[in-house]
Amino acid sequence: MSSSPLRRGFAMTGAAVILAALLSACSVPANLFSGDAQRDEAGSVTEESSIDIFKLKVGDCKLVDDQNSEQLSDTNVVPCDEPHDEEVYFEFDLPEGDYPAEDEIVAAAEEKCAAEFATFVGVAAEESALHYFYYWPTSQGWTELDDRLIQCVLYAEDESKLDASMKGAKA
């Protein structure tokens, strides 16, 4: 296949522009390309951000997302000392294999999220003014992205805003 000198010149110029952009990306904030929030050295969110749902971590405090959606692709996080609705307090992976039935996922999530709730908050969920729910992988994410992660998330029973991390709060 032949190429004209003009087309080749455009290709070389385009390649140079792309290379320059990639090399200069070192000076661009990391969250611009990663879909993550600004974080301090300990990994805590330092400013409100919309992040890729796969960047959500234990200790992240978040605002309520579109509750009409069964699948989330992104979410809004804030520093935990700012008003927020929810906090991720534990996560674990489901075992490899075929995508489990929903009742198996729920049973695993209930068992681990309930146990870890008491560890994180300092009181059992039944004795707390906080409640929990969990995110789990979709069948598509399981097969296409190897997603096995369940994340346990707490919130205030009365749905009021939280203004601090609930770790050790005994609330």
Accessible surface in RSA format (square Angstrom, percent):
REM  Atomic radii and reference values for relative SASA: ProtOr
REM  Chains: A
REM  Algorithm: Lee & Richards
REM  Probe-radius: 1.40
REM  Slices: 20
REM RES _ NUM      All-atoms   Total-Side   Main-Chain    Non-polar    All polar
REM                ABS   REL    ABS   REL    ABS   REL    ABS   REL    ABS   REL
RES MET A   1   244.68 126.7 151.10 100.0  93.58 222.8 130.06 110.6 114.62 151.9
RES SER A   2   105.82  89.4  80.21 107.0  25.61  59.0  50.57 107.7  55.25  77.4
RES SER A   3    68.38  57.8  38.72  51.7  29.67  68.3  35.33  75.2  33.05  46.3
RES SER A   4    48.44  40.9  39.50  52.7   8.94  20.6  39.49  84.1   8.95  12.5
RES PRO A   5   118.92  86.7 104.72  95.5  14.20  51.6 110.30  91.1   8.62  53.6
RES LEU A   6   126.94  70.7 119.86  85.7   7.08  17.8 125.18  87.9   1.75   4.7
RES ARG A   7   162.15  68.1 159.20  81.2   2.95   7.0  55.59  76.0 106.57  64.6
RES ARG A   8   161.20  67.7 157.97  80.5   3.23   7.7  35.95  49.1 125.26  75.9
RES GLY A   9    34.63  42.7   0.00   N/A  34.63  42.7  33.36  91.5   1.27   2.8
RES PHE A  10   139.19  69.6 131.59  81.5   7.60  19.8 132.08  80.1   7.11  20.4
RES ALA A  11    63.73  58.6  46.56  71.8  17.17  39.1  58.45  82.3   5.27  14.0
RES MET A  12   131.60  68.1 126.68  83.8   4.92  11.7  99.74  84.8  31.85  42.2
RES THR A  13    84.22  59.9  79.22  80.3   5.00  11.9  57.67  77.5  26.55  40.1
RES GLY A  14    30.03  37.0   0.00   N/A  30.03  37.0  29.48  80.9   0.55   1.2
RES ALA A  15    58.60  53.9  47.84  73.8  10.76  24.5  53.36  75.1   5.24  13.9
RES ALA A  16    59.17  54.4  49.10  75.8  10.07  22.9  54.99  77.4   4.18  11.1
RES VAL A  17    96.13  63.3  92.11  83.4   4.03   9.7  95.23  82.7   0.91   2.5
RES ILE A  18   109.67  62.4 107.99  80.5   1.68   4.1 109.66  79.0   0.02   0.0
RES LEU A  19   102.47  57.1 101.28  72.5   1.19   3.0 102.29  71.8   0.18   0.5
RES ALA A  20    58.72  54.0  50.57  78.0   8.14  18.5  55.86  78.7   2.86   7.6
RES ALA A  21    59.55  54.8  46.62  71.9  12.93  29.4  53.16  74.9   6.39  16.9
RES LEU A  22   118.38  65.9 107.67  77.0  10.71  26.9 108.12  75.9  10.26  27.6
RES LEU A  23   120.72  67.2 109.05  78.0  11.68  29.4 110.24  77.4  10.49  28.2
RES SER A  24    62.68  53.0  52.72  70.4   9.96  22.9  46.52  99.1  16.16  22.6
RES ALA A  25    26.15  24.0  18.36  28.3   7.79  17.7  19.35  27.3   6.79  18.0
RES CYS A  26   122.98  93.0  84.82  94.6  38.16  89.7  41.49 105.1  81.49  87.9
RES SER A  27   100.75  85.1  64.39  85.9  36.36  83.8  55.67 118.5  45.08  63.2
RES VAL A  28    45.86  30.2  35.22  31.9  10.64  25.6  36.95  32.1   8.90  24.2
RES PRO A  29    77.74  56.7  64.99  59.2  12.76  46.4  77.37  63.9   0.38   2.3
RES ALA A  30    84.61  77.8  66.44 102.5  18.17  41.3  74.92 105.5   9.69  25.7
RES ASN A  31    41.79  28.8  32.06  31.0   9.72  23.4   3.41   8.2  38.38  37.1
RES LEU A  32   119.48  66.5  92.24  66.0  27.24  68.5  97.54  68.5  21.94  59.0
RES PHE A  33   146.85  73.5 112.47  69.7  34.38  89.5 116.22  70.5  30.63  87.7
RES SER A  34    43.26  36.6  25.91  34.6  17.35  40.0  33.58  71.5   9.68  13.6
RES GLY A  35    29.13  35.9   0.00   N/A  29.13  35.9  27.31  74.9   1.82   4.1
RES ASP A  36    22.95  16.1  19.45  19.4   3.50   8.3   5.21  12.3  17.74  17.7
RES ALA A  37     6.42   5.9   0.00   0.0   6.42  14.6   0.00   0.0   6.42  17.0
RES GLN A  38    63.00  35.2  60.83  44.5   2.17   5.2  10.95  23.3  52.05  39.5
RES ARG A  39    51.11  21.5  20.20  10.3  30.91  73.6  19.96  27.3  31.15  18.9
RES ASP A  40    68.35  47.9  52.16  51.9  16.18  38.3  33.40  78.6  34.95  34.9
RES GLU A  41   190.07 109.1 147.87 111.9  42.20 100.5  70.64 136.6 119.43  97.5
RES ALA A  42    94.93  87.3  50.15  77.4  44.78 101.9  62.97  88.7  31.97  84.7
RES GLY A  43    27.97  34.5   0.00   N/A  27.97  34.5  22.34  61.3   5.63  12.6
RES SER A  44    60.39  51.0  53.49  71.4   6.90  15.9  29.63  63.1  30.76  43.1
RES VAL A  45    12.00   7.9   2.67   2.4   9.33  22.5   2.67   2.3   9.33  25.3
RES THR A  46    67.83  48.2  43.34  43.9  24.48  58.3  39.92  53.6  27.91  42.2
RES GLU A  47    95.25  54.7  93.15  70.5   2.10   5.0  24.11  46.6  71.13  58.1
RES GLU A  48   106.16  60.9  84.82  64.2  21.34  50.8  24.85  48.1  81.31  66.4
RES SER A  49    17.98  15.2   9.36  12.5   8.62  19.9  15.18  32.3   2.80   3.9
RES SER A  50    71.47  60.4  43.35  57.9  28.12  64.8  33.26  70.8  38.22  53.5
RES ILE A  51     1.85   1.1   0.00   0.0   1.85   4.5   1.85   1.3   0.00   0.0
RES ASP A  52    55.48  38.9  49.87  49.6   5.61  13.3   9.25  21.8  46.23  46.1
RES ILE A  53    23.36  13.3  19.97  14.9   3.39   8.2  19.97  14.4   3.39   9.2
RES PHE A  54   119.05  59.6  90.03  55.8  29.02  75.5  94.43  57.2  24.62  70.5
RES LYS A  55    65.92  32.2  64.57  39.6   1.36   3.2  21.17  19.1  44.75  47.7
RES LEU A  56     6.20   3.5   0.00   0.0   6.20  15.6   0.00   0.0   6.20  16.7
RES LYS A  57    81.22  39.6  80.98  49.7   0.24   0.6  62.70  56.4  18.52  19.7
RES VAL A  58    70.74  46.5  49.91  45.2  20.83  50.2  49.91  43.4  20.83  56.5
RES GLY A  59    34.00  41.9   0.00   N/A  34.00  41.9  22.64  62.1  11.36  25.4
RES ASP A  60     4.19   2.9   2.95   2.9   1.24   2.9   1.24   2.9   2.95   2.9
RES CYS A  61     0.38   0.3   0.00   0.0   0.38   0.9   0.00   0.0   0.38   0.4
RES LYS A  62     0.73   0.4   0.73   0.4   0.00   0.0   0.00   0.0   0.73   0.8
RES LEU A  63    38.26  21.3  38.26  27.4   0.00   0.0  38.26  26.9   0.00   0.0
RES VAL A  64    70.61  46.5  50.39  45.6  20.22  48.7  50.39  43.8  20.22  54.8
RES ASP A  65    19.51  13.7   8.38   8.3  11.13  26.3  12.13  28.5   7.38   7.4
RES ASP A  66    89.12  62.4  71.26  70.9  17.85  42.2  40.30  94.9  48.81  48.7
RES GLN A  67   125.48  70.2  95.06  69.5  30.42  72.4  51.69 110.0  73.79  56.0
RES ASN A  68   142.62  98.4 109.39 105.7  33.23  80.0  31.73  76.4 110.89 107.2
RES SER A  69    48.58  41.1  27.08  36.1  21.51  49.5  22.67  48.3  25.91  36.3
RES GLU A  70   178.93 102.7 138.78 105.0  40.15  95.6  58.39 112.9 120.54  98.4
RES GLN A  71   118.78  66.4 103.52  75.7  15.26  36.3  31.16  66.3  87.62  66.5
RES LEU A  72    49.33  27.5  26.03  18.6  23.30  58.6  28.33  19.9  21.01  56.5
RES SER A  73    86.64  73.2  73.58  98.2  13.05  30.1  50.20 106.9  36.43  51.0
RES ASP A  74    72.71  50.9  69.11  68.8   3.61   8.5  14.63  34.4  58.08  57.9
RES THR A  75     1.90   1.4   0.00   0.0   1.90   4.5   1.90   2.6   0.00   0.0
RES ASN A  76    53.10  36.6  53.10  51.3   0.00   0.0   1.72   4.1  51.38  49.7
RES VAL A  77     0.00   0.0   0.00   0.0   0.00   0.0   0.00   0.0   0.00   0.0
RES VAL A  78     3.70   2.4   3.28   3.0   0.42   1.0   3.28   2.9   0.42   1.1
RES PRO A  79    16.35  11.9  15.10  13.8   1.25   4.5  16.35  13.5   0.00   0.0
RES CYS A  80    29.39  22.2  23.04  25.7   6.35  14.9  13.74  34.8  15.66  16.9
RES ASP A  81   113.47  79.5  90.97  90.5  22.50  53.2  38.77  91.3  74.70  74.5
RES GLU A  82    71.92  41.3  71.26  53.9   0.66   1.6  24.30  47.0  47.62  38.9
RES PRO A  83    83.46  60.8  78.57  71.6   4.88  17.8  78.57  64.9   4.88  30.4
RES HIS A  84     0.00   0.0   0.00   0.0   0.00   0.0   0.00   0.0   0.00   0.0
RES ASP A  85    18.47  12.9  16.15  16.1   2.31   5.5   4.81  11.3  13.66  13.6
RES GLU A  86    10.78   6.2  10.78   8.2   0.00   0.0   0.58   1.1  10.19   8.3
RES GLU A  87     1.17   0.7   1.17   0.9   0.00   0.0   0.00   0.0   1.17   1.0
RES VAL A  88     0.00   0.0   0.00   0.0   0.00   0.0   0.00   0.0   0.00   0.0
RES TYR A  89     7.03   3.3   0.00   0.0   7.03  18.3   0.00   0.0   7.03   8.7
RES PHE A  90    50.12  25.1  49.79  30.8   0.33   0.9  50.12  30.4   0.00   0.0
RES GLU A  91    60.71  34.9  47.58  36.0  13.13  31.3  10.16  19.6  50.56  41.3
RES PHE A  92    22.23  11.1  14.05   8.7   8.17  21.3  22.23  13.5   0.00   0.0
RES ASP A  93    98.02  68.7  76.13  75.8  21.88  51.7  22.00  51.8  76.02  75.8
RES LEU A  94    11.19   6.2   6.87   4.9   4.32  10.9   7.26   5.1   3.93  10.6
RES PRO A  95   108.50  79.1  94.25  85.9  14.25  51.8 105.45  87.1   3.05  19.0
RES GLU A  96   128.29  73.7 103.86  78.6  24.43  58.2  66.35 128.3  61.94  50.6
RES GLY A  97    48.30  59.6   0.00   N/A  48.30  59.6  38.07 104.5  10.23  22.9
RES ASP A  98   139.20  97.5 117.37 116.8  21.83  51.6  36.71  86.4 102.49 102.2
RES TYR A  99    74.23  34.7  50.51  28.7  23.73  61.7  42.31  31.8  31.93  39.4
RES PRO A 100    24.57  17.9  16.59  15.1   7.98  29.0  22.85  18.9   1.71  10.6
RES ALA A 101    52.31  48.1  37.66  58.1  14.65  33.3  49.02  69.0   3.29   8.7
RES GLU A 102   112.75  64.7 104.46  79.0   8.29  19.7  30.79  59.6  81.96  66.9
RES ASP A 103   104.40  73.1  92.45  92.0  11.94  28.2  45.39 106.8  59.00  58.8
RES GLU A 104   104.75  60.1  94.84  71.7   9.91  23.6  40.50  78.3  64.25  52.5
RES ILE A 105     0.77   0.4   0.46   0.3   0.31   0.8   0.77   0.6   0.00   0.0
RES VAL A 106    47.69  31.4  47.69  43.2   0.00   0.0  47.69  41.4   0.00   0.0
RES ALA A 107    61.66  56.7  49.35  76.2  12.32  28.0  57.54  81.0   4.13  10.9
RES ALA A 108    27.45  25.2  21.23  32.8   6.22  14.2  26.73  37.6   0.72   1.9
RES ALA A 109     0.00   0.0   0.00   0.0   0.00   0.0   0.00   0.0   0.00   0.0
RES GLU A 110    72.86  41.8  71.25  53.9   1.61   3.8  32.49  62.8  40.37  33.0
RES GLU A 111   125.84  72.2 112.02  84.8  13.82  32.9  45.20  87.4  80.65  65.8
RES LYS A 112    90.06  43.9  88.03  54.0   2.03   4.8  44.20  39.8  45.86  48.9
RES CYS A 113     0.00   0.0   0.00   0.0   0.00   0.0   0.00   0.0   0.00   0.0
RES ALA A 114    34.82  32.0  29.02  44.8   5.80  13.2  29.29  41.2   5.53  14.7
RES ALA A 115    61.17  56.2  44.81  69.2  16.36  37.2  56.22  79.2   4.95  13.1
RES GLU A 116    52.23  30.0  51.95  39.3   0.28   0.7   2.17   4.2  50.05  40.9
RES PHE A 117     0.00   0.0   0.00   0.0   0.00   0.0   0.00   0.0   0.00   0.0
RES ALA A 118    37.75  34.7  31.28  48.3   6.47  14.7  31.63  44.5   6.12  16.2
RES THR A 119   105.17  74.8  74.84  75.9  30.34  72.3  62.33  83.7  42.84  64.8
RES PHE A 120    22.73  11.4  17.81  11.0   4.93  12.8  21.47  13.0   1.27   3.6
RES VAL A 121     0.00   0.0   0.00   0.0   0.00   0.0   0.00   0.0   0.00   0.0
RES GLY A 122    34.08  42.0   0.00   N/A  34.08  42.0  14.13  38.8  19.95  44.7
RES VAL A 123    33.85  22.3  27.96  25.3   5.88  14.2  33.85  29.4   0.00   0.0
RES ALA A 124    30.53  28.1  26.57  41.0   3.97   9.0  26.92  37.9   3.61   9.6
RES ALA A 125    13.73  12.6   8.87  13.7   4.85  11.0   9.19  12.9   4.54  12.0
RES GLU A 126   152.83  87.7 111.46  84.3  41.37  98.5  74.90 144.9  77.94  63.6
RES GLU A 127   136.27  78.2  98.80  74.7  37.47  89.2  45.86  88.7  90.41  73.8
RES SER A 128    12.72  10.7   0.00   0.0  12.72  29.3   1.34   2.9  11.38  15.9
RES ALA A 129    61.19  56.3  53.71  82.9   7.48  17.0  56.67  79.8   4.53  12.0
RES LEU A 130     4.79   2.7   4.79   3.4   0.00   0.0   4.79   3.4   0.00   0.0
RES HIS A 131    68.07  37.2  67.98  47.3   0.09   0.2  44.52  45.9  23.56  27.4
RES TYR A 132    41.97  19.6  23.60  13.4  18.36  47.8  14.57  11.0  27.40  33.8
RES PHE A 133    62.20  31.1  60.17  37.3   2.03   5.3  62.20  37.7   0.00   0.0
RES TYR A 134    33.37  15.6  20.77  11.8  12.61  32.8  10.97   8.2  22.40  27.6
RES TYR A 135    47.37  22.1  44.59  25.4   2.78   7.2  43.19  32.5   4.18   5.2
RES TRP A 136    86.88  34.9  63.90  30.9  22.98  54.0  51.03  27.2  35.85  58.2
RES PRO A 137     3.02   2.2   0.00   0.0   3.02  11.0   2.96   2.4   0.06   0.4
RES THR A 138    48.22  34.3  42.80  43.4   5.41  12.9  38.54  51.8   9.68  14.6
RES SER A 139    61.11  51.6  57.49  76.7   3.62   8.3  29.35  62.5  31.76  44.5
RES GLN A 140   111.08  62.1 103.30  75.5   7.78  18.5  35.39  75.3  75.69  57.4
RES GLY A 141     6.82   8.4   0.00   N/A   6.82   8.4   6.29  17.3   0.53   1.2
RES TRP A 142    10.06   4.0   8.13   3.9   1.92   4.5   7.42   4.0   2.63   4.3
RES THR A 143   109.29  77.7  79.34  80.4  29.95  71.4  72.28  97.1  37.01  55.9
RES GLU A 144   121.00  69.5  87.53  66.2  33.47  79.7  38.41  74.3  82.58  67.4
RES LEU A 145   113.54  63.2  86.98  62.2  26.56  66.8  93.23  65.5  20.31  54.7
RES ASP A 146    91.40  64.0  76.81  76.4  14.59  34.5  31.75  74.7  59.64  59.5
RES ASP A 147    23.11  16.2  16.96  16.9   6.15  14.5   7.49  17.6  15.62  15.6
RES ARG A 148    26.00  10.9  23.18  11.8   2.82   6.7   7.62  10.4  18.37  11.1
RES LEU A 149    55.72  31.0  50.00  35.8   5.73  14.4  50.00  35.1   5.73  15.4
RES ILE A 150     0.00   0.0   0.00   0.0   0.00   0.0   0.00   0.0   0.00   0.0
RES GLN A 151     8.69   4.9   8.69   6.4   0.00   0.0   1.76   3.8   6.93   5.3
RES CYS A 152     0.00   0.0   0.00   0.0   0.00   0.0   0.00   0.0   0.00   0.0
RES VAL A 153     0.00   0.0   0.00   0.0   0.00   0.0   0.00   0.0   0.00   0.0
RES LEU A 154     0.00   0.0   0.00   0.0   0.00   0.0   0.00   0.0   0.00   0.0
RES TYR A 155    61.65  28.8  61.65  35.1   0.00   0.0  27.40  20.6  34.25  42.2
RES ALA A 156     6.87   6.3   6.52  10.1   0.35   0.8   6.52   9.2   0.35   0.9
RES GLU A 157   100.72  57.8  84.60  64.0  16.12  38.4  21.79  42.1  78.93  64.4
RES ASP A 158   112.26  78.6  78.66  78.3  33.60  79.4  48.95 115.2  63.31  63.1
RES GLU A 159   140.90  80.9 115.35  87.3  25.54  60.8  36.18  70.0 104.72  85.5
RES SER A 160    55.54  46.9  44.06  58.8  11.47  26.4  41.83  89.1  13.71  19.2
RES LYS A 161   114.08  55.7  91.69  56.3  22.40  53.3  70.90  63.8  43.18  46.0
RES LEU A 162    12.80   7.1  11.10   7.9   1.69   4.3  12.80   9.0   0.00   0.0
RES ASP A 163   100.62  70.5  92.03  91.6   8.59  20.3  23.41  55.1  77.21  77.0
RES ALA A 164    44.47  40.9  43.24  66.7   1.23   2.8  44.47  62.6   0.00   0.0
RES SER A 165    46.98  39.7  33.40  44.6  13.59  31.3  28.99  61.7  17.99  25.2
RES MET A 166    21.38  11.1  21.38  14.2   0.00   0.0  18.29  15.6   3.09   4.1
RES LYS A 167   149.65  73.0 128.83  79.0  20.83  49.6  72.67  65.4  76.98  82.0
RES GLY A 168    48.49  59.8   0.00   N/A  48.49  59.8  27.78  76.2  20.71  46.4
RES ALA A 169    46.26  42.5  13.61  21.0  32.65  74.3  25.04  35.3  21.22  56.2
RES LYS A 170   145.33  70.9 123.12  75.5  22.21  52.9  66.54  59.9  78.78  83.9
RES ALA A 171    43.79  40.3  25.56  39.4  18.23  41.5  43.79  61.7   0.00   0.0
END  Absolute sums over single chains surface
CHAIN  1 A    10815.4       8586.6       2228.8       6239.5       4575.9
END  Absolute sums over all chains
TOTAL         10815.4       8586.6       2228.8       6239.5       4575.9
